[in-house]
Amino acid sequence: MSSSSSSPSSLSPVPTEECLVGDAQLSGTDGVLQVNGGEEELPDDELENACSDDDDSVCSSRASSTASITFVSSVEEPMSLEAEDDREEKSALVPSLFPFIPPTLYFSTAHEKVELLPVEQRRLLKWKISTVTPNVVKHTIVRSHFKVTKSNHDWLGCWGRHMKSPGFKALEEHQKLNHFPGTFQIGRKDRLWRNLSKMQVRFGKQEFSFFPRTFILPQDIKLLRKAWKDGGSKQKWIIKPPASARGIGIQVIHKWTQMPRKRPLLVQKYLHKPYLISGNKFDLRIYVYVTSYDPLRVYMFTDGLVRFASCKYSSSMKTLSNKFMHLTNYSVNKNNSEYQANSDDKACQGHKWALKALWQYLGSKGVNTTLIWEKIKDIVIKTIIASEPYVNSLLKMHVQTPYSCHELFGFDIMLDETLKPWILEVNISPSLHSNTALDLSIKGKMIRDLLNLAGFRIPQKEDVVPPCSSTSSSTSSSASEMSVLLIDLCRSKPDLSADEKVKRAFYLTQRYADQDFFSTVLDVLTPEDVRVLAETEDEMNRRGEFERVFPSPSSSRYLRFFECPRYLNILLDQWEQKYWSNRTKGISLLRTLCQKGVHVGTSDPAHILVNFPALLHSSCLSRVVVSHHHRSHHDDDDDDDDASEREVSSVSPGSSVTSSACASPQPSLTQSLLPQQLASLGTSGLLT
């Protein structure tokens, strides 16, 4: 298919006249509350503390004496609301699918209203506003009756800047911030390409061929010089500052003399043959939401934005200075007098479309848009995995509970003339500025669904009072005690029993394993297994227009890309394989287990490995043996094992190996581990 195929005039995103060639004059301010990548600029040392707009430090445990205040009328959405009585009223709480698991708060769009909670609960709904909290977030939390607080202690949610990793230590267990520590590893352009390049070296270009050849200066100057010489005089390169946003500092060049000197730069082969619509270049803004890094859970919003360059594309060297032609950033193209806005999320007109409108347009041309979407999902999953070891390491060091972090990413994707998607960059603070009905329609629904997916819970009053305050004691009922226990379990880092640690160690220390082996992870579900699976199913039930792309029925193939295998990823992968086609059956099983209270701890022999030898009787676990003890005698002879593999074998769940059939019945799991093997597992940190 020709990438420059013409479209009907009604679908044309551009005026018929050619634009004048010339540089865009970028304004210093964009009039937006939050800009693309604004939090990427100095991730190591100078990122603003996200939640300390009013205080010297987020780490302050002193509660502010300033009373919480409601939003004023200035936060009303710029759209006509339906009459109060005509809007559908929604319950303020979303019940769990499972008994004895607390509900989550409901967030709505402008076309719904949320019922009022009892006053005692409503007083706990407080939100920390930062200088970059976008209006679309403010509108959404107001509809759920949140109030603003200046305190650093009593807020439940904050949408702010990224911050230095140690700052995450100040987050209380009842608080959620819209970032994970360490995500600048894909949010900064230089770190993104370094990490993707490492993955390409390790796993090959066949799996990691979705990013252009990239050099980071000054480190790669010699390699770039050679590539430049080998490429000839007609090549084009695009240069970018490693931590910029909104198209600032980006140039397309073709001469070595045009290369800036004495400052860090990212230099990439220019994708000079993009897919064109009505002669114009465009890119896609894909919204990716991660609710958890361990286990990894990744969602993609099914709608997004298509941003067009506002001048018809030409490959002529004479046009390379025309930013309106070669850059797709809205912040650049809005300055072009020929820029055409679009307020209709279903229309293929103007210089900004809805992603769903693009799929409809391409589908009408006979394009397999499902295949393109699958390729984009592949890019997203692999890129998030590239950040996974950094983020999980920092989470363990600096975050009290996994409940406290979640993050929205903006992936910028371009299609070439063959409709192959390429990743351009990842924004860790994608713009949520909504200045048109099109923006508001897409971003409003996306933020509504994101906050519902986030699973905000009403904390216990004791959690949000100032630490120095004393509260009157009263005798709690068994019901309220259970409520406190359940909320704590849903938020806290798991306090694994020795039995659960043994199970995890067993599945993480196999050098060779096949699908039959990994499927046995579901044979005995421990309390923490049940909690994680129930949380995952509840999330799935609240996803709205988000699509969960990891884990999925086909996610096994991605587990080999993780630097270190993680037990919970194996658990969720096997759960998906077993129950994706009959989710009702899996949910029914979890309901039964939660009704028995398994998720809050149990002494039931059916859920304790040491008392359940049937695990090994029925599951053919004798195909594999615990290899950690065996390897301790041979690591010095194994030149192929790197340090991390010597600590924990880098198994590839889902891979297949030839093995003998089951032998005679085996002893229980803990009995099958020799004392010295258990000791070895303990010293490796797997049982700690």
C-alpha positions as CSV (number, residue, x, y, z in Angstrom):
1,M,0.0,0.0,0.0
2,S,1.3,3.5,-0.8
3,S,1.9,5.5,2.3
4,S,0.9,8.7,0.5
5,S,-2.5,7.4,-0.7
6,S,-4.9,10.3,-1.0
7,S,-8.1,10.5,1.0
8,P,-11.4,12.2,0.4
9,S,-11.3,15.9,1.2
10,S,-13.6,15.3,4.1
11,L,-10.9,13.2,5.7
12,S,-8.0,15.5,4.9
13,P,-6.3,16.8,8.0
14,V,-4.6,19.7,6.2
15,P,-5.4,22.7,4.0
16,T,-4.8,22.2,0.3
17,E,-2.1,24.9,0.1
18,E,1.5,24.0,0.8
19,C,2.9,25.6,4.0
20,L,5.8,28.1,3.8
21,V,9.1,26.6,4.8
22,G,10.5,28.1,8.0
23,D,11.4,27.4,11.6
24,A,8.7,27.5,14.2
25,Q,9.1,30.1,16.9
26,L,8.5,28.2,20.1
27,S,6.9,30.1,22.9
28,G,8.4,29.8,26.3
29,T,5.1,28.9,28.0
30,D,2.4,26.7,26.8
31,G,-0.4,27.7,29.0
32,V,-0.7,24.1,30.3
33,L,-0.7,22.7,33.8
34,Q,1.5,19.8,32.9
35,V,3.8,19.3,30.0
36,N,5.1,16.2,28.3
37,G,8.2,14.9,30.0
38,G,8.4,17.9,32.3
39,E,9.3,15.6,35.1
40,E,12.1,13.9,33.1
41,E,14.6,16.8,33.2
42,L,16.8,16.1,36.2
43,P,15.7,12.7,37.6
44,D,18.8,12.0,39.6
45,D,19.4,15.1,41.6
46,E,16.9,17.9,41.0
47,L,13.4,16.6,40.6
48,E,10.9,18.6,42.5
49,N,9.4,16.9,45.6
50,A,6.0,16.0,44.4
51,C,4.0,16.6,47.5
52,S,5.7,19.4,49.2
53,D,4.3,22.5,47.5
54,D,3.5,24.1,50.8
55,D,6.2,22.6,53.0
56,D,9.9,22.3,53.0
57,S,9.8,18.6,52.7
58,V,7.4,15.8,52.0
59,C,9.2,13.9,54.7
60,S,7.7,16.1,57.3
61,S,5.5,14.1,59.6
62,R,4.0,17.3,61.1
63,A,0.4,17.7,60.1
64,S,-0.5,21.1,58.7
65,S,-3.0,23.1,60.7
66,T,-4.5,24.4,57.5
67,A,-8.0,23.1,57.1
68,S,-8.9,21.3,53.9
69,I,-10.8,23.4,51.4
70,T,-13.2,22.6,48.6
71,F,-12.5,23.5,45.0
72,V,-13.9,26.8,43.8
73,S,-15.9,27.3,40.6
74,S,-12.8,27.7,38.5
75,V,-12.4,24.0,38.4
76,E,-15.7,23.5,36.6
77,E,-15.2,21.6,33.3
78,P,-15.4,23.8,30.2
79,M,-18.5,21.9,29.0
80,S,-22.2,22.1,29.7
81,L,-23.3,19.7,32.4
82,E,-26.6,17.9,32.1
83,A,-29.2,19.0,34.6
84,E,-28.5,17.6,38.0
85,D,-31.6,15.4,38.0
86,D,-30.8,14.0,34.6
87,R,-27.4,12.7,35.4
88,E,-27.1,9.1,36.5
89,E,-26.2,8.7,40.1
90,K,-23.4,6.2,40.9
91,S,-22.6,4.5,44.1
92,A,-19.6,6.1,45.8
93,L,-18.0,2.7,46.4
94,V,-17.2,-0.2,44.0
95,P,-17.6,-3.5,45.8
96,S,-15.0,-6.2,45.4
97,L,-15.9,-9.3,43.5
98,F,-14.8,-11.2,46.7
99,P,-16.0,-11.4,50.3
100,F,-14.0,-9.8,53.0
101,I,-12.1,-7.5,50.6
102,P,-12.8,-3.7,51.0
103,P,-14.5,-1.7,48.3
104,T,-12.8,1.0,46.3
105,L,-13.8,4.6,45.6
106,Y,-15.7,5.3,42.4
107,F,-14.7,8.2,40.0
108,S,-17.0,9.5,37.3
109,T,-17.2,11.6,34.1
110,A,-19.1,14.9,34.0
111,H,-22.2,13.0,32.8
112,E,-22.6,11.1,36.1
113,K,-22.9,12.2,39.7
114,V,-21.5,10.2,42.6
115,E,-23.5,9.7,45.8
116,L,-22.4,11.2,49.0
117,L,-20.7,9.0,51.6
118,P,-21.6,9.4,55.3
119,V,-19.9,12.5,56.7
120,E,-17.4,10.5,58.8
121,Q,-16.1,8.8,55.7
122,R,-16.3,11.9,53.5
123,R,-14.0,13.8,55.9
124,L,-11.3,11.3,55.0
125,L,-11.4,12.1,51.2
126,K,-8.5,14.5,50.9
127,W,-6.3,15.2,47.9
128,K,-2.9,16.8,47.7
129,I,-2.8,19.3,44.9
130,S,0.6,20.0,43.3
131,T,1.5,22.8,40.8
132,V,1.2,20.3,37.9
133,T,-2.1,18.6,38.8
134,P,-4.0,18.9,35.6
135,N,-7.6,20.3,35.5
136,V,-9.0,17.0,34.2
137,V,-7.8,15.3,37.4
138,K,-9.1,18.1,39.6
139,H,-12.6,17.8,38.0
140,T,-12.6,14.1,38.4
141,I,-11.7,14.0,42.1
142,V,-14.2,16.8,42.9
143,R,-17.0,14.8,41.5
144,S,-16.1,12.1,44.0
145,H,-16.3,14.7,46.8
146,F,-12.6,15.0,47.5
147,K,-11.3,18.1,49.2
148,V,-7.9,19.7,49.0
149,T,-5.5,19.5,51.9
150,K,-2.2,21.3,52.6
151,S,-1.2,18.6,55.1
152,N,1.5,16.1,54.2
153,H,-0.1,13.4,56.3
154,D,-3.9,13.1,55.7
155,W,-4.2,13.1,51.9
156,L,-5.1,9.9,50.0
157,G,-4.0,10.9,46.5
158,C,-1.6,13.2,44.7
159,W,-1.0,13.8,41.0
160,G,2.3,15.6,40.9
161,R,5.9,15.7,39.6
162,H,8.3,12.8,39.7
163,M,10.7,13.0,42.6
164,K,14.0,11.7,43.8
165,S,13.7,8.0,44.9
166,P,14.4,8.6,48.7
167,G,11.4,10.9,48.7
168,F,9.1,8.0,48.3
169,K,9.9,6.8,51.8
170,A,7.7,9.6,53.1
171,L,4.6,8.1,51.5
172,E,2.2,6.7,54.1
173,E,0.6,3.3,53.5
174,H,-2.8,4.9,52.8
175,Q,-1.4,7.3,50.1
176,K,-1.1,7.0,46.4
177,L,1.3,9.0,44.2
178,N,1.1,8.9,40.4
179,H,4.7,7.7,39.9
180,F,7.1,4.8,40.6
181,P,10.7,5.5,41.6
182,G,13.1,4.8,38.7
183,T,10.8,5.2,35.7
184,F,13.1,7.9,34.3
185,Q,15.0,4.8,33.0
186,I,12.5,4.9,30.1
187,G,11.2,8.5,30.6
188,R,14.6,10.1,29.7
189,K,15.4,9.7,26.1
190,D,19.0,8.7,26.7
191,R,18.1,6.1,29.4
192,L,15.4,4.7,27.2
193,W,17.7,4.0,24.3
194,R,20.4,2.6,26.5
195,N,18.0,0.2,28.1
196,L,16.4,-0.9,24.8
197,S,19.8,-1.3,23.2
198,K,20.9,-3.6,26.1
199,M,17.8,-5.7,25.5
200,Q,18.6,-5.8,21.7
201,V,22.1,-7.1,22.4
202,R,20.8,-9.7,24.8
203,F,17.8,-11.0,22.8
204,G,18.5,-10.0,19.2
205,K,17.2,-7.6,16.6
206,Q,14.3,-9.9,15.7
207,E,12.7,-9.1,19.1
208,F,13.9,-5.6,19.5
209,S,13.9,-3.9,16.1
210,F,11.2,-1.2,16.9
211,F,13.5,1.7,17.6
212,P,15.9,3.6,15.2
213,R,19.6,3.3,15.5
214,T,20.6,5.7,18.3
215,F,23.8,7.3,19.6
216,I,24.2,9.2,22.9
217,L,26.8,12.0,22.8
218,P,29.4,12.5,23.9
219,Q,29.9,8.9,24.8
220,D,29.2,7.5,21.4
221,I,30.8,10.1,19.3
222,K,33.3,7.7,17.6
223,L,30.6,5.2,16.8
224,L,28.4,8.0,15.3
225,R,31.3,9.3,13.3
226,K,31.8,5.9,11.7
227,A,28.1,5.4,11.1
228,W,27.8,8.8,9.5
229,K,30.7,8.1,7.2
230,D,29.3,4.7,6.2
231,G,25.8,6.2,5.6
232,G,26.7,8.5,2.8
233,S,25.8,12.1,2.1
234,K,22.0,11.7,1.6
235,Q,21.3,10.4,5.1
236,K,19.2,12.3,7.6
237,W,19.6,12.4,11.4
238,I,17.4,13.8,14.1
239,I,19.0,15.3,17.2
240,K,17.3,15.7,20.6
241,P,18.3,16.9,24.0
242,P,18.1,13.8,26.3
243,A,15.6,15.4,28.7
244,S,13.5,17.9,26.8
245,A,9.8,18.1,26.0
246,R,7.4,19.7,23.5
247,G,9.8,19.5,20.6
248,I,12.2,21.9,22.2
249,G,15.8,21.5,20.9
250,I,14.9,19.0,18.2
251,Q,16.4,19.3,14.8
252,V,16.7,17.3,11.6
253,I,20.2,17.6,10.0
254,H,22.2,16.1,7.2
255,K,25.6,17.7,7.6
256,W,28.2,16.9,10.2
257,T,28.8,20.6,10.6
258,Q,25.2,21.1,11.8
259,M,25.9,18.9,14.9
260,P,25.8,21.0,18.1
261,R,29.0,20.7,20.2
262,K,29.7,20.5,23.9
263,R,26.3,19.4,25.2
264,P,24.7,16.0,25.7
265,L,22.6,14.9,22.7
266,L,20.7,12.0,21.4
267,V,21.3,11.4,17.7
268,Q,19.0,9.0,15.8
269,K,18.6,7.8,12.2
270,Y,15.6,9.9,10.9
271,L,12.6,7.8,9.9
272,H,12.4,9.5,6.6
273,K,9.7,7.4,5.0
274,P,6.7,7.8,7.4
275,Y,3.2,6.7,6.5
276,L,1.3,9.7,5.3
277,I,-2.3,10.7,5.3
278,S,-3.2,13.4,2.8
279,G,0.5,14.0,2.5
280,N,1.1,14.7,6.2
281,K,3.2,13.0,8.7
282,F,1.7,12.0,12.1
283,D,2.4,10.1,15.3
284,L,0.3,8.4,17.9
285,R,0.0,9.1,21.6
286,I,-0.7,5.8,23.4
287,Y,-1.7,6.0,27.0
288,V,-0.2,3.2,29.1
289,Y,-1.0,2.6,32.7
290,V,1.0,0.5,35.2
291,T,-0.8,-0.4,38.5
292,S,2.0,-2.7,39.8
293,Y,5.6,-3.7,39.0
294,D,5.6,-6.8,41.1
295,P,3.6,-8.5,39.8
296,L,3.8,-6.5,36.6
297,R,0.3,-5.3,35.5
298,V,0.2,-3.2,32.3
299,Y,-2.9,-1.6,30.7
300,M,-3.3,0.4,27.5
301,F,-6.2,2.8,26.9
302,T,-8.1,1.8,23.8
303,D,-8.3,5.4,22.6
304,G,-5.6,8.0,22.2
305,L,-4.5,10.9,20.1
306,V,-3.2,11.2,16.5
307,R,-1.0,14.3,16.1
308,F,-0.4,15.6,12.6
309,A,2.4,17.8,11.3
310,S,0.7,20.9,10.0
311,C,2.6,21.1,6.7
312,K,2.7,18.5,3.9
313,Y,5.7,16.2,4.1
314,S,8.7,16.4,1.7
315,S,11.9,14.4,1.9
316,S,13.9,17.3,0.3
317,M,17.0,18.3,2.2
318,K,15.9,21.9,1.7
319,T,12.9,21.4,4.0
320,L,14.7,19.9,7.0
321,S,14.5,23.2,9.0
322,N,10.7,23.3,8.7
323,K,9.5,22.1,12.1
324,F,5.8,22.2,11.0
325,M,6.7,19.5,8.4
326,H,9.0,17.2,10.4
327,L,7.7,17.5,14.0
328,T,4.3,16.3,15.1
329,N,4.3,18.0,18.6
330,Y,1.1,20.0,19.2
331,S,3.2,22.6,21.1
332,V,5.1,23.2,17.8
333,N,2.3,23.0,15.3
334,K,-0.2,25.1,17.1
335,N,2.0,28.1,16.2
336,N,1.4,27.5,12.5
337,S,-1.2,29.8,11.0
338,E,-2.4,26.8,8.9
339,Y,-3.0,24.6,12.0
340,Q,-6.6,23.3,12.0
341,A,-8.2,22.2,15.3
342,N,-10.7,19.4,15.6
343,S,-13.2,19.0,18.4
344,D,-15.0,15.9,17.1
345,D,-13.6,12.6,18.4
346,K,-15.2,10.7,15.6
347,A,-14.1,13.0,12.7
348,C,-11.1,12.6,10.5
349,Q,-10.4,16.2,10.1
350,G,-8.0,18.9,11.3
351,H,-4.5,18.2,12.7
352,K,-5.6,16.1,15.7
353,W,-7.7,13.0,15.6
354,A,-8.9,10.4,18.0
355,L,-7.0,7.1,17.8
356,K,-10.3,5.3,17.2
357,A,-11.0,7.6,14.3
358,L,-7.7,6.7,12.7
359,W,-8.4,3.0,13.1
360,Q,-11.7,3.5,11.3
361,Y,-10.1,5.5,8.6
362,L,-7.3,2.9,8.0
363,G,-9.8,0.1,8.2
364,S,-11.8,1.7,5.3
365,K,-8.6,1.6,3.3
366,G,-8.3,-2.2,3.9
367,V,-5.6,-1.9,6.6
368,N,-5.4,-4.6,9.3
369,T,-5.5,-2.3,12.3
370,T,-5.7,-5.2,14.7
371,L,-2.3,-6.3,13.6
372,I,-0.9,-2.7,14.1
373,W,-2.4,-2.6,17.6
374,E,-0.8,-6.0,18.5
375,K,2.6,-4.7,17.4
376,I,2.2,-1.6,19.5
377,K,1.3,-3.8,22.5
378,D,4.5,-5.8,21.9
379,I,6.5,-2.5,22.0
380,V,4.8,-1.3,25.1
381,I,5.3,-4.6,27.1
382,K,9.0,-4.9,26.1
383,T,9.7,-1.3,26.9
384,I,8.1,-1.5,30.4
385,I,10.0,-4.7,31.1
386,A,13.2,-2.8,30.2
387,S,12.5,-0.5,33.2
388,E,11.4,-3.3,35.6
389,P,14.7,-4.2,37.4
390,Y,15.4,-0.6,38.2
391,V,11.9,0.2,39.5
392,N,11.5,-3.0,41.6
393,S,14.9,-2.4,43.2
394,L,14.0,1.1,44.2
395,L,10.5,0.1,45.3
396,K,12.0,-2.4,47.8
397,M,14.4,0.3,49.1
398,H,12.1,3.3,49.4
399,V,8.4,2.4,49.3
400,Q,6.5,1.1,52.3
401,T,3.8,-0.6,50.3
402,P,3.1,-1.3,46.6
403,Y,-0.3,0.3,47.1
404,S,1.4,3.7,47.1
405,C,2.5,3.9,43.5
406,H,0.9,3.8,40.1
407,E,1.9,5.6,36.8
408,L,0.5,6.8,33.5
409,F,3.0,6.8,30.6
410,G,2.6,8.5,27.2
411,F,4.1,6.3,24.5
412,D,4.8,8.2,21.2
413,I,4.6,5.8,18.2
414,M,5.2,6.5,14.5
415,L,4.1,4.3,11.6
416,D,6.5,4.0,8.6
417,E,5.4,3.6,5.0
418,T,4.9,-0.2,5.6
419,L,2.8,0.6,8.7
420,K,5.4,-0.8,11.0
421,P,5.2,1.0,14.4
422,W,8.4,2.6,15.9
423,I,8.8,4.0,19.4
424,L,9.9,7.6,19.5
425,E,9.9,8.3,23.2
426,V,8.1,7.6,26.5
427,N,6.7,10.5,28.6
428,I,6.5,9.8,32.3
429,S,4.2,12.8,32.7
430,P,2.1,12.9,29.5
431,S,0.2,16.1,28.9
432,L,-3.4,16.0,30.2
433,H,-4.1,19.6,29.1
434,S,-7.6,19.5,27.5
435,N,-8.3,22.7,25.5
436,T,-10.8,21.1,23.0
437,A,-13.8,18.9,23.3
438,L,-11.7,16.1,21.6
439,D,-9.0,16.3,24.3
440,L,-11.6,16.4,27.0
441,S,-13.6,13.5,25.7
442,I,-10.5,11.2,25.5
443,K,-8.5,12.3,28.5
444,G,-11.6,12.7,30.7
445,K,-12.7,9.1,30.2
446,M,-9.1,7.9,30.5
447,I,-8.5,9.6,33.8
448,R,-11.9,8.4,35.1
449,D,-11.0,4.8,34.2
450,L,-7.4,5.2,35.5
451,L,-8.5,6.4,38.9
452,N,-11.0,3.6,39.2
453,L,-8.4,1.1,38.2
454,A,-6.0,2.6,40.8
455,G,-8.3,1.2,43.6
456,F,-8.3,4.0,46.1
457,R,-9.6,2.8,49.4
458,I,-11.1,4.7,52.4
459,P,-8.5,4.5,55.1
460,Q,-9.1,4.0,58.8
461,K,-9.4,7.2,60.7
462,E,-6.4,6.2,62.8
463,D,-4.2,6.1,59.6
464,V,-4.7,9.8,58.7
465,V,-4.6,11.6,62.0
466,P,-1.4,13.4,62.7
467,P,1.2,11.0,64.2
468,C,1.6,13.2,67.3
469,S,-2.1,13.3,68.0
470,S,-3.8,11.1,70.6
471,T,-7.2,9.7,69.8
472,S,-9.8,8.4,72.2
473,S,-9.8,4.7,72.5
474,S,-12.9,2.7,72.3
475,T,-13.7,-1.0,72.2
476,S,-13.8,-2.1,68.5
477,S,-16.3,-4.6,67.3
478,S,-15.1,-7.7,65.6
479,A,-16.4,-6.3,62.3
480,S,-14.4,-3.1,62.6
481,E,-11.3,-5.1,63.6
482,M,-11.8,-7.3,60.5
483,S,-12.1,-4.1,58.4
484,V,-8.8,-2.8,59.7
485,L,-7.1,-6.1,59.1
486,L,-8.5,-6.3,55.5
487,I,-7.4,-2.8,54.6
488,D,-4.0,-3.3,56.1
489,L,-3.6,-6.6,54.1
490,C,-4.6,-4.9,50.9
491,R,-2.0,-2.2,51.3
492,S,0.9,-3.6,53.1
493,K,3.9,-5.4,51.8
494,P,3.3,-9.1,52.2
495,D,4.6,-10.6,55.4
496,L,5.2,-14.0,53.9
497,S,5.2,-17.1,56.1
498,A,8.2,-19.5,55.9
499,D,6.0,-21.9,53.9
500,E,5.2,-19.2,51.3
501,K,8.9,-18.3,51.1
502,V,9.7,-22.0,50.4
503,K,7.1,-22.1,47.6
504,R,8.5,-19.0,46.0
505,A,12.1,-20.2,46.3
506,F,11.1,-23.6,44.8
507,Y,9.6,-22.0,41.6
508,L,12.4,-19.5,41.2
509,T,15.4,-21.9,41.5
510,Q,14.7,-24.3,38.7
511,R,17.3,-24.3,36.0
512,Y,15.1,-26.2,33.6
513,A,11.3,-26.1,33.7
514,D,8.4,-26.6,31.3
515,Q,4.8,-25.6,31.2
516,D,3.7,-28.7,33.1
517,F,6.0,-27.7,35.9
518,F,4.9,-24.1,36.1
519,S,1.2,-25.0,35.9
520,T,1.6,-26.6,39.3
521,V,2.0,-23.2,40.9
522,L,-1.8,-23.1,41.1
523,D,-2.1,-26.5,42.8
524,V,-1.7,-25.0,46.3
525,L,-2.7,-21.3,46.7
526,T,-1.2,-19.7,49.7
527,P,-2.8,-16.7,51.4
528,E,-0.6,-14.2,49.6
529,D,-1.4,-16.0,46.3
530,V,-5.1,-15.6,46.9
531,R,-4.7,-11.9,47.8
532,V,-2.8,-11.1,44.7
533,L,-5.1,-13.1,42.4
534,A,-8.2,-11.4,44.0
535,E,-6.6,-8.0,43.6
536,T,-5.8,-8.7,40.0
537,E,-9.3,-9.9,39.2
538,D,-10.8,-6.9,40.9
539,E,-8.6,-4.6,38.9
540,M,-9.7,-6.4,35.7
541,N,-13.3,-5.8,36.7
542,R,-12.7,-2.0,37.0
543,R,-10.7,-1.5,33.8
544,G,-13.3,0.5,31.9
545,E,-11.9,1.2,28.4
546,F,-8.4,0.1,29.4
547,E,-7.1,-3.2,28.0
548,R,-4.8,-5.2,30.1
549,V,-1.9,-6.3,28.0
550,F,0.2,-7.9,30.7
551,P,-0.4,-10.4,32.0
552,S,-2.4,-11.9,29.2
553,P,-3.1,-15.4,27.8
554,S,0.0,-15.0,25.7
555,S,2.3,-13.3,28.2
556,S,4.4,-16.4,28.8
557,R,6.6,-15.4,25.8
558,Y,7.6,-12.2,27.6
559,L,8.8,-13.7,30.8
560,R,12.2,-14.5,29.4
561,F,12.9,-10.8,28.9
562,F,12.9,-10.1,32.6
563,E,16.3,-9.7,34.1
564,C,15.2,-11.7,37.1
565,P,12.2,-14.1,37.2
566,R,9.6,-13.1,39.7
567,Y,7.3,-15.5,41.4
568,L,4.1,-13.4,41.1
569,N,4.6,-13.0,37.4
570,I,4.7,-16.8,37.0
571,L,1.6,-17.1,39.2
572,L,-0.5,-14.6,37.2
573,D,0.8,-16.0,33.9
574,Q,-0.4,-19.5,34.8
575,W,-3.7,-18.1,36.2
576,E,-4.3,-16.4,32.8
577,Q,-3.5,-19.5,30.8
578,K,-5.9,-21.6,32.9
579,Y,-8.8,-19.2,33.3
580,W,-8.7,-16.7,30.5
581,S,-11.4,-18.6,28.6
582,N,-13.5,-19.2,31.7
583,R,-12.9,-16.2,34.0
584,T,-16.1,-17.0,35.8
585,K,-14.7,-20.3,37.0
586,G,-11.5,-18.7,38.3
587,I,-13.5,-15.9,40.1
588,S,-15.8,-18.5,41.7
589,L,-12.7,-20.4,43.0
590,L,-11.3,-17.2,44.6
591,R,-14.7,-16.3,46.1
592,T,-14.8,-19.7,47.8
593,L,-11.3,-19.2,49.2
594,C,-12.0,-15.6,50.4
595,Q,-15.2,-16.7,52.0
596,K,-13.1,-19.2,54.0
597,G,-10.7,-16.4,54.9
598,V,-7.7,-18.0,53.2
599,H,-6.5,-14.5,52.0
600,V,-6.2,-13.3,55.6
601,G,-4.1,-16.2,56.8
602,T,-5.1,-19.8,57.4
603,S,-4.1,-23.0,59.1
604,D,-6.1,-25.1,56.7
605,P,-3.8,-27.9,55.5
606,A,-5.1,-27.6,52.0
607,H,-3.2,-24.2,51.8
608,I,0.0,-25.1,53.6
609,L,2.6,-26.8,51.5
610,V,4.3,-28.7,54.2
611,N,1.1,-30.6,55.0
612,F,0.1,-31.2,51.4
613,P,2.3,-33.9,49.8
614,A,-0.4,-34.3,47.1
615,L,1.2,-31.4,45.4
616,L,4.1,-33.6,44.4
617,H,2.0,-36.7,43.9
618,S,-0.1,-35.1,41.2
619,S,2.0,-32.6,39.5
620,C,5.0,-34.4,38.0
621,L,7.4,-32.2,40.0
622,S,9.9,-34.9,39.9
623,R,10.8,-33.8,36.4
624,V,12.8,-31.0,37.9
625,V,14.9,-30.8,41.0
626,V,15.9,-27.8,43.1
627,S,19.0,-26.8,41.2
628,H,20.5,-24.2,43.6
629,H,22.3,-26.8,45.8
630,H,23.5,-28.6,42.7
631,R,24.8,-25.5,41.1
632,S,26.8,-24.5,44.2
633,H,29.3,-27.3,43.2
634,H,29.5,-26.3,39.5
635,D,29.2,-22.5,39.2
636,D,32.9,-22.1,38.9
637,D,32.8,-24.4,35.8
638,D,29.9,-22.7,34.1
639,D,31.3,-19.8,32.1
640,D,27.8,-19.0,30.6
641,D,26.3,-18.0,34.0
642,D,26.6,-14.4,35.0
643,A,26.4,-13.2,38.6
644,S,22.6,-12.8,38.6
645,E,22.1,-16.3,37.2
646,R,24.3,-17.8,39.8
647,E,22.2,-16.2,42.5
648,V,18.8,-17.1,41.0
649,S,18.6,-19.2,37.9
650,S,17.2,-17.2,35.0
651,V,14.4,-19.6,34.1
652,S,12.2,-19.0,31.1
653,P,8.6,-19.9,32.2
654,G,6.7,-21.3,29.3
655,S,9.8,-22.7,27.6
656,S,9.8,-26.4,26.9
657,V,12.5,-29.0,27.6
658,T,12.5,-32.7,27.2
659,S,12.1,-34.6,30.5
660,S,11.2,-38.0,31.7
661,A,7.8,-38.9,33.0
662,C,6.8,-38.7,36.6
663,A,8.5,-41.2,38.8
664,S,7.2,-42.6,42.1
665,P,5.4,-40.3,44.5
666,Q,7.6,-37.7,46.2
667,P,7.7,-36.3,49.7
668,S,6.2,-32.9,50.5
669,L,7.8,-29.8,49.1
670,T,9.8,-28.8,52.2
671,Q,10.8,-32.4,52.8
672,S,12.1,-32.6,49.2
673,L,14.5,-29.7,50.0
674,L,17.6,-31.0,51.8
675,P,18.6,-29.0,54.9
676,Q,21.7,-27.7,53.1
677,Q,19.5,-26.6,50.2
678,L,17.3,-24.7,52.5
679,A,20.3,-23.1,54.0
680,S,21.6,-22.2,50.6
681,L,18.3,-20.6,49.7
682,G,18.4,-18.6,52.9
683,T,21.8,-17.2,52.2
684,S,20.8,-16.2,48.7
685,G,18.1,-14.0,50.1
686,L,15.2,-16.1,48.7
687,L,13.9,-17.0,52.2
688,T,14.3,-13.6,53.7
